[in-house]
Amino acid sequence: MKNKKLLAIILLSLIFCFVSGVGYGKEFTLEEGREIAYKQKASELDLMISNARTSYIMDNPTNFLNVYCIYDALGLVRYDDLREKNLPFTKGKLVVTIRDNRAAFSGKSGVDLLAIFHKHLLAFIYTSGANMGTFFPYDTHVLAIFYSEEKVPLGYFYQGEYHLWEEAEKVVEGFGFQNEPIGFRGLMWGDPPAEGMEFGRDKNEWISHYTRPGDVLSIGMAELTSIEYQYYFFGKDMPRRFGGVLITYEKDENYFNLEKICTLRFGDTFGDTDSSLWLRNLQQAWHSEEVTIELRFDFEKDIGSLYIYSIAVTGESLILVQRERGQSKDSDW
């Protein structure tokens, strides 16, 4: 706990050194100072991880394995192997992958194989030169995958327990998330435009946007810029049907407020991001067979969106649009 407080004090000190009105040299805005602090935190963690890897090799010069490690502060890392076991929850965890480049795992099974996993993971986390276990509690903040030399997953460590890959059951059964929305603010997926709604614009031949006068432009503590309801094509003489809602907002604080609200309501999830990792473009996503929810923020433009849509409505509408386009082409003959 003391070490965590010390790290927090160091990071706060870095912010105050660069924010306008404090310290010397170039003045920065609060947003620029926040970004600098995040980058500094990233570099500090990268250094700690690099030192841990070096120490692990030096402590085990004849039997060290190929170890890769990253701290996933924002839940941006995606591991297909973890998703296979429905373990996409890497946010706030030290994610370690250990590949057997010395045949240490070969010929072993059951308890003996788990013991080898345990030996090498502890040797990396608690190295003599960089004791990461001080900052990352082993049982709750470390997630590890163990691979053969051919990159075949053999087992994993999660929530303080080791599991053999083929024998372990999925941690979360089924494909989905809790409290899947069946609409938004009283509007149900598949409904026609409600009374009092105002037509806004046609995004294309497939989607029309509507608004609701008097809509509250906030969700919890998050302040919103706009809420647009998307209605999808279901035939020339048929009313369009509600299939999605596009919510926009400004400022990163609203991104983090919405992230907290969505996580509390829908549960943990995995995220995605583009190549500019550190606080440039962020995305969190919740997927199921019925609904997709995407929360995004662009730090360059200082704007973001929360997009919720029905897979059934949008999918059926797309089929009808494609069929309509095909009939139009046939009529040209």
MILUM-233075 format. One record per residue (C-alpha): residue number from 1; residue in three letters; z, x, y. Coordinates in nm, 4 decimals. Layout:
// residues N
PT    nr   rest         up       east      north
PT   NUM    ala          Z          X          Y
...
// end
This chain:
// residues 333
PT    nr   rest         up       east      north
PT     1    met     0.0000     0.0000     0.0000
PT     2    lys     0.0887     0.2838     0.2382
PT     3    asn    -0.2435     0.4515     0.1674
PT     4    lys    -0.4319     0.1274     0.2403
PT     5    lys    -0.2496     0.0920     0.5709
PT     6    leu    -0.3305     0.4538     0.6543
PT     7    leu    -0.7004     0.3950     0.5827
PT     8    ala    -0.6950     0.0831     0.8016
PT     9    ile    -0.5328     0.2775     1.0869
PT    10    ile    -0.7974     0.5499     1.0595
PT    11    leu    -1.0788     0.2941     1.0736
PT    12    leu    -0.9266     0.1136     1.3702
PT    13    ser    -0.8880     0.4452     1.5471
PT    14    leu    -1.2556     0.5138     1.4941
PT    15    ile    -1.3414     0.1795     1.6530
PT    16    phe    -1.1273     0.2462     1.9594
PT    17    cys    -1.2810     0.5918     2.0020
PT    18    phe    -1.6242     0.4389     2.0542
PT    19    val    -1.5643     0.0973     2.2124
PT    20    ser    -1.6232     0.0665     2.5873
PT    21    gly    -1.3268     0.1673     2.7996
PT    22    val    -1.1503     0.3711     2.5317
PT    23    gly    -1.1909     0.7447     2.4713
PT    24    tyr    -1.4620     0.9633     2.6191
PT    25    gly    -1.8395     1.0018     2.6048
PT    26    lys    -2.0945     0.7255     2.5610
PT    27    glu    -1.9702     0.3693     2.5989
PT    28    phe    -2.0471     0.1155     2.3267
PT    29    thr    -2.0269    -0.2609     2.3073
PT    30    leu    -1.7832    -0.4232     2.0653
PT    31    glu    -2.0705    -0.5062     1.8284
PT    32    glu    -2.1942    -0.1460     1.8331
PT    33    gly    -1.8402    -0.0222     1.7782
PT    34    arg    -1.7995    -0.2557     1.4816
PT    35    glu    -2.1204    -0.1286     1.3266
PT    36    ile    -2.0175     0.2344     1.3822
PT    37    ala    -1.6849     0.1630     1.2137
PT    38    tyr    -1.8581     0.0061     0.9140
PT    39    lys    -2.0925     0.3034     0.8857
PT    40    gln    -1.7965     0.5406     0.9174
PT    41    lys    -1.6158     0.3501     0.6461
PT    42    ala    -1.9266     0.3794     0.4304
PT    43    ser    -1.9454     0.7549     0.4858
PT    44    glu    -1.5733     0.7975     0.4096
PT    45    leu    -1.6106     0.6075     0.0821
PT    46    asp    -1.9308     0.7935    -0.0049
PT    47    leu    -1.7447     1.1215     0.0471
PT    48    met    -1.4540     1.0056    -0.1691
PT    49    ile    -1.6912     0.8982    -0.4470
PT    50    ser    -1.8875     1.2227    -0.4222
PT    51    asn    -1.5659     1.4257    -0.4437
PT    52    ala    -1.4531     1.2201    -0.7425
PT    53    arg    -1.7805     1.2845    -0.9252
PT    54    thr    -1.7645     1.6572    -0.8505
PT    55    ser    -1.4006     1.6776    -0.9611
PT    56    tyr    -1.4766     1.4816    -1.2786
PT    57    ile    -1.7493     1.7341    -1.3695
PT    58    met    -1.5290     2.0331    -1.2873
PT    59    asp    -1.2319     1.8886    -1.4781
PT    60    asn    -1.4540     1.8194    -1.7811
PT    61    pro    -1.7160     2.0987    -1.7739
PT    62    thr    -1.8188     2.0694    -2.1398
PT    63    asn    -1.7967     1.6937    -2.2000
PT    64    phe    -1.8620     1.5125    -1.8697
PT    65    leu    -2.0966     1.2132    -1.8858
PT    66    asn    -2.3528     1.0852    -1.6370
PT    67    val    -2.1473     0.8788    -1.3897
PT    68    tyr    -2.2739     0.6696    -1.0971
PT    69    cys    -2.0417     0.4817    -0.8641
PT    70    ile    -2.0641     0.2571    -0.5584
PT    71    tyr    -1.8125     0.0494    -0.3641
PT    72    asp    -1.9625    -0.2979    -0.3144
PT    73    ala    -1.7724    -0.4089    -0.0036
PT    74    leu    -1.9889    -0.7117     0.0764
PT    75    gly    -2.1131    -0.8234    -0.2644
PT    76    leu    -2.4665    -0.6933    -0.2097
PT    77    val    -2.5239    -0.5056    -0.5339
PT    78    arg    -2.7100    -0.6760    -0.8191
PT    79    tyr    -2.6796    -0.5647    -1.1811
PT    80    asp    -2.8975    -0.7530    -1.4278
PT    81    asp    -2.6788    -0.6411    -1.7169
PT    82    leu    -2.3703    -0.7912    -1.5515
PT    83    arg    -2.5546    -1.1150    -1.4836
PT    84    glu    -2.6355    -1.1360    -1.8559
PT    85    lys    -2.2616    -1.1648    -1.9151
PT    86    asn    -2.2223    -1.3901    -1.6101
PT    87    leu    -2.0301    -1.1132    -1.4339
PT    88    pro    -2.1995    -1.0969    -1.0930
PT    89    phe    -1.8716    -1.0679    -0.9050
PT    90    thr    -1.8936    -0.7122    -0.7742
PT    91    lys    -1.7780    -0.7923    -0.4214
PT    92    gly    -1.4829    -0.5767    -0.3158
PT    93    lys    -1.4967    -0.3734    -0.6357
PT    94    leu    -1.5636    -0.0133    -0.7236
PT    95    val    -1.8611    -0.0453    -0.9591
PT    96    val    -1.8943     0.2440    -1.2071
PT    97    thr    -2.1744     0.3034    -1.4568
PT    98    ile    -2.1252     0.5677    -1.7256
PT    99    arg    -2.4222     0.6819    -1.9335
PT   100    asp    -2.3711     0.8771    -2.2541
PT   101    asn    -2.5774     1.1942    -2.2098
PT   102    arg    -2.3764     1.3914    -2.4698
PT   103    ala    -2.3712     1.1529    -2.7694
PT   104    ala    -2.0013     1.0853    -2.7028
PT   105    phe    -2.0453     0.7160    -2.7860
PT   106    ser    -2.2796     0.7553    -3.0828
PT   107    gly    -2.1395     0.6940    -3.4303
PT   108    lys    -1.8388     0.5082    -3.2905
PT   109    ser    -1.7588     0.1383    -3.2924
PT   110    gly    -1.4782    -0.1084    -3.2372
PT   111    val    -1.1475     0.0255    -3.1112
PT   112    asp    -1.2662     0.3871    -3.1327
PT   113    leu    -1.5578     0.3179    -2.8958
PT   114    leu    -1.3326     0.1332    -2.6507
PT   115    ala    -1.0956     0.4303    -2.6542
PT   116    ile    -1.3806     0.6644    -2.5528
PT   117    phe    -1.4754     0.4243    -2.2709
PT   118    his    -1.1153     0.4273    -2.1517
PT   119    lys    -1.0905     0.8069    -2.1646
PT   120    his    -1.3966     0.8716    -1.9491
PT   121    leu    -1.3348     0.5928    -1.6985
PT   122    leu    -0.9795     0.7131    -1.6325
PT   123    ala    -1.1011     1.0728    -1.6092
PT   124    phe    -1.3394     0.9685    -1.3313
PT   125    ile    -1.1069     0.7324    -1.1402
PT   126    tyr    -0.8072     0.9660    -1.1494
PT   127    thr    -0.9718     1.3042    -1.0929
PT   128    ser    -0.7678     1.5950    -0.9634
PT   129    gly    -0.9783     1.6297    -0.6475
PT   130    ala    -1.0167     1.2647    -0.5449
PT   131    asn    -0.7717     1.0149    -0.6861
PT   132    met    -0.9595     0.6896    -0.6176
PT   133    gly    -0.7046     0.4936    -0.8153
PT   134    thr    -0.4756     0.5284    -0.5121
PT   135    phe    -0.7070     0.3112    -0.3018
PT   136    phe    -0.8643     0.0957    -0.5745
PT   137    pro    -0.6136    -0.0624    -0.8162
PT   138    tyr    -0.7551     0.0106    -1.1603
PT   139    asp    -0.6949    -0.3310    -1.3189
PT   140    thr    -0.8279    -0.5468    -1.0351
PT   141    his    -1.0727    -0.3460    -0.8241
PT   142    val    -1.2723    -0.1467    -1.0793
PT   143    leu    -1.5670    -0.2791    -1.2781
PT   144    ala    -1.7496    -0.0461    -1.5182
PT   145    ile    -2.0486    -0.0583    -1.7545
PT   146    phe    -2.0971     0.1898    -2.0377
PT   147    tyr    -2.4485     0.2813    -2.1563
PT   148    ser    -2.6014     0.4781    -2.4414
PT   149    glu    -2.8326     0.7669    -2.3592
PT   150    glu    -3.1231     0.5212    -2.3969
PT   151    lys    -2.9650     0.3022    -2.1240
PT   152    val    -2.8598     0.0296    -2.3666
PT   153    pro    -2.5342    -0.1391    -2.2515
PT   154    leu    -2.2548    -0.0835    -2.5026
PT   155    gly    -1.9538    -0.2293    -2.3238
PT   156    tyr    -1.7844    -0.3033    -1.9936
PT   157    phe    -1.4480    -0.2966    -1.8206
PT   158    tyr    -1.3473    -0.5992    -1.6107
PT   159    gln    -1.0151    -0.7333    -1.4816
PT   160    gly    -0.8183    -0.4694    -1.6670
PT   161    glu    -0.9821    -0.5239    -2.0091
PT   162    tyr    -1.2467    -0.3398    -2.2121
PT   163    his    -1.5141    -0.5355    -2.4010
PT   164    leu    -1.7825    -0.4375    -2.6484
PT   165    trp    -2.1149    -0.5651    -2.5189
PT   166    glu    -2.2432    -0.7505    -2.8249
PT   167    glu    -1.9087    -0.8987    -2.9228
PT   168    ala    -1.7943    -1.0114    -2.5775
PT   169    glu    -1.8487    -1.3726    -2.4832
PT   170    lys    -1.9705    -1.4664    -2.1399
PT   171    val    -1.6870    -1.4770    -1.8920
PT   172    val    -1.8264    -1.7910    -1.7295
PT   173    glu    -2.0115    -2.0315    -1.9556
PT   174    gly    -2.3188    -2.2060    -1.8225
PT   175    phe    -2.5458    -2.1423    -1.5277
PT   176    gly    -2.4144    -2.2824    -1.2038
PT   177    phe    -2.1217    -2.2877    -0.9646
PT   178    gln    -1.8366    -2.5202    -0.8804
PT   179    asn    -1.8710    -2.8234    -0.6521
PT   180    glu    -2.2506    -2.8282    -0.6539
PT   181    pro    -2.3599    -3.0412    -0.3547
PT   182    ile    -2.5499    -3.3635    -0.4282
PT   183    gly    -2.6626    -3.3853    -0.0667
PT   184    phe    -2.5260    -3.3134     0.2787
PT   185    arg    -2.3072    -3.5189     0.5118
PT   186    gly    -2.3637    -3.8453     0.3310
PT   187    leu    -2.7366    -3.7973     0.2682
PT   188    met    -2.8262    -3.7763    -0.1006
PT   189    trp    -3.1029    -3.5660    -0.2513
PT   190    gly    -3.4150    -3.7780    -0.2929
PT   191    asp    -3.3257    -4.0359    -0.0262
PT   192    pro    -3.5833    -4.1367     0.2409
PT   193    pro    -3.5042    -4.0652     0.6081
PT   194    ala    -3.1904    -4.2538     0.7116
PT   195    glu    -3.1761    -4.5013     0.9977
PT   196    gly    -3.1283    -4.3328     1.3338
PT   197    met    -3.2744    -3.9981     1.2304
PT   198    glu    -3.5273    -3.8433     1.4668
PT   199    phe    -3.8468    -3.6717     1.3603
PT   200    gly    -3.8492    -3.3115     1.4766
PT   201    arg    -4.1537    -3.1293     1.3432
PT   202    asp    -4.3798    -3.0786     1.0472
PT   203    lys    -4.3197    -2.7365     0.9006
PT   204    asn    -4.6391    -2.7823     0.6994
PT   205    glu    -4.8151    -3.0531     0.4996
PT   206    trp    -4.5317    -3.0388     0.2517
PT   207    ile    -4.2140    -3.0477     0.4626
PT   208    ser    -4.1022    -3.2483     0.7675
PT   209    his    -3.7891    -3.1707     0.9668
PT   210    tyr    -3.5568    -3.4411     1.1006
PT   211    thr    -3.2395    -3.4279     1.3077
PT   212    arg    -2.9434    -3.6642     1.3502
PT   213    pro    -2.8268    -3.7387     1.7040
PT   214    gly    -2.4580    -3.6666     1.7389
PT   215    asp    -2.4430    -3.4270     1.4442
PT   216    val    -2.1303    -3.2107     1.4702
PT   217    leu    -2.2543    -2.8534     1.5175
PT   218    ser    -1.9740    -2.6851     1.3299
PT   219    ile    -1.8510    -2.6316     0.9752
PT   220    gly    -1.4848    -2.5419     0.9744
PT   221    met    -1.4392    -2.2581     1.2240
PT   222    ala    -1.8104    -2.1690     1.2173
PT   223    glu    -2.0118    -2.2747     1.5217
PT   224    leu    -2.3698    -2.3832     1.4531
PT   225    thr    -2.6862    -2.3802     1.6631
PT   226    ser    -2.8806    -2.6524     1.4817
PT   227    ile    -2.8965    -2.8680     1.1683
PT   228    glu    -3.2396    -2.9755     1.0431
PT   229    tyr    -3.2896    -3.2044     0.7444
PT   230    gln    -3.5959    -3.1312     0.5350
PT   231    tyr    -3.7954    -3.4185     0.3861
PT   232    tyr    -4.0569    -3.3448     0.1235
PT   233    phe    -4.3971    -3.4957     0.0428
PT   234    phe    -4.4009    -3.7521    -0.2418
PT   235    gly    -4.7426    -3.9112    -0.1951
PT   236    lys    -4.9679    -4.0254     0.0891
PT   237    asp    -4.8253    -4.3752     0.1127
PT   238    met    -4.4713    -4.2863     0.0093
PT   239    pro    -4.1792    -4.1968     0.2363
PT   240    arg    -4.0746    -3.8355     0.2253
PT   241    arg    -3.7546    -3.7545     0.0404
PT   242    phe    -3.4527    -3.5507     0.1397
PT   243    gly    -3.4613    -3.2163    -0.0377
PT   244    gly    -3.2904    -2.9599     0.1827
PT   245    val    -3.0940    -2.8809     0.4963
PT   246    leu    -3.1517    -2.5798     0.7211
PT   247    ile    -2.8531    -2.4780     0.9344
PT   248    thr    -2.8779    -2.2048     1.1963
PT   249    tyr    -2.6111    -2.0128     1.3883
PT   250    glu    -2.5550    -1.7050     1.6007
PT   251    lys    -2.3043    -1.4148     1.5898
PT   252    asp    -2.1729    -1.2302     1.2870
PT   253    glu    -1.8314    -1.3968     1.3101
PT   254    asn    -1.9967    -1.7250     1.2127
PT   255    tyr    -2.1612    -1.5557     0.9142
PT   256    phe    -1.8221    -1.4392     0.7886
PT   257    asn    -1.6627    -1.7792     0.8606
PT   258    leu    -1.9377    -1.9534     0.6604
PT   259    glu    -1.9070    -1.6967     0.3835
PT   260    lys    -1.5346    -1.7739     0.3490
PT   261    ile    -1.5967    -2.1494     0.3532
PT   262    cys    -1.8750    -2.1301     0.0932
PT   263    thr    -1.6752    -1.8969    -0.1314
PT   264    leu    -1.3742    -2.1282    -0.1226
PT   265    arg    -1.5912    -2.4309    -0.1952
PT   266    phe    -1.8477    -2.2903    -0.4395
PT   267    gly    -1.6724    -1.9858    -0.5835
PT   268    asp    -1.7668    -1.6185    -0.5991
PT   269    thr    -2.1260    -1.5136    -0.6252
PT   270    phe    -2.3566    -1.2177    -0.6123
PT   271    gly    -2.5525    -1.1266    -0.3005
PT   272    asp    -2.8799    -0.9701    -0.2043
PT   273    thr    -2.9983    -0.7584     0.0835
PT   274    asp    -3.3008    -0.5702     0.2084
PT   275    ser    -3.3403    -0.1933     0.2292
PT   276    ser    -3.1320    -0.1598     0.5489
PT   277    leu    -2.8005    -0.1977     0.3699
PT   278    trp    -2.5242    -0.1479     0.6240
PT   279    leu    -2.4884    -0.4645     0.8279
PT   280    arg    -2.8544    -0.5141     0.9154
PT   281    asn    -2.9545    -0.8052     0.6964
PT   282    leu    -2.7083    -0.9822     0.4683
PT   283    gln    -2.7549    -1.2565     0.2140
PT   284    gln    -2.5196    -1.4406    -0.0169
PT   285    ala    -2.6634    -1.6838    -0.2714
PT   286    trp    -2.5305    -1.9491    -0.5087
PT   287    his    -2.7740    -2.0612    -0.7815
PT   288    ser    -2.7667    -2.3372    -1.0399
PT   289    glu    -3.0190    -2.5470    -1.2278
PT   290    glu    -2.9879    -2.8187    -0.9619
PT   291    val    -2.9168    -2.6552    -0.6262
PT   292    thr    -2.9657    -2.3273    -0.4431
PT   293    ile    -2.7542    -2.2180    -0.1438
PT   294    glu    -2.8550    -1.9172     0.0652
PT   295    leu    -2.6427    -1.7745     0.3465
PT   296    arg    -2.8191    -1.5131     0.5602
PT   297    phe    -2.7592    -1.3088     0.8724
PT   298    asp    -2.9795    -1.0693     1.0702
PT   299    phe    -2.7680    -0.8225     1.2662
PT   300    glu    -3.0693    -0.7002     1.4643
PT   301    lys    -3.1440    -1.0468     1.6028
PT   302    asp    -2.7819    -1.1716     1.5878
PT   303    ile    -2.8900    -1.4951     1.4159
PT   304    gly    -2.8377    -1.6430     1.0729
PT   305    ser    -2.9015    -1.9453     0.8536
PT   306    leu    -2.7420    -2.1487     0.5771
PT   307    tyr    -3.0068    -2.3108     0.3599
PT   308    ile    -2.9182    -2.5680     0.0911
PT   309    tyr    -3.1892    -2.7313    -0.1171
PT   310    ser    -3.2403    -2.9416    -0.4290
PT   311    ile    -3.4479    -2.7671    -0.6939
PT   312    ala    -3.5496    -3.0985    -0.8513
PT   313    val    -3.6762    -3.2561    -0.5266
PT   314    thr    -3.8543    -2.9465    -0.3967
PT   315    gly    -4.0060    -2.8698    -0.7371
PT   316    glu    -4.1389    -3.2213    -0.7943
PT   317    ser    -4.2772    -3.2344    -0.4417
PT   318    leu    -4.4613    -2.9054    -0.4866
PT   319    ile    -4.6295    -3.0364    -0.8017
PT   320    leu    -4.7465    -3.3476    -0.6115
PT   321    val    -4.8768    -3.1347    -0.3220
PT   322    gln    -5.0719    -2.9107    -0.5583
PT   323    arg    -5.2145    -3.2171    -0.7334
PT   324    glu    -5.3128    -3.3648    -0.3959
PT   325    arg    -5.4851    -3.0410    -0.2968
PT   326    gly    -5.6758    -3.0384    -0.6253
PT   327    gln    -5.7984    -3.3929    -0.5723
PT   328    ser    -5.9128    -3.3045    -0.2204
PT   329    lys    -6.1212    -3.0164    -0.3537
PT   330    asp    -6.2746    -3.2385    -0.6205
PT   331    ser    -6.3859    -3.4886    -0.3528
PT   332    asp    -6.5984    -3.2199    -0.1897
PT   333    trp    -6.8421    -3.2212    -0.4815
// end
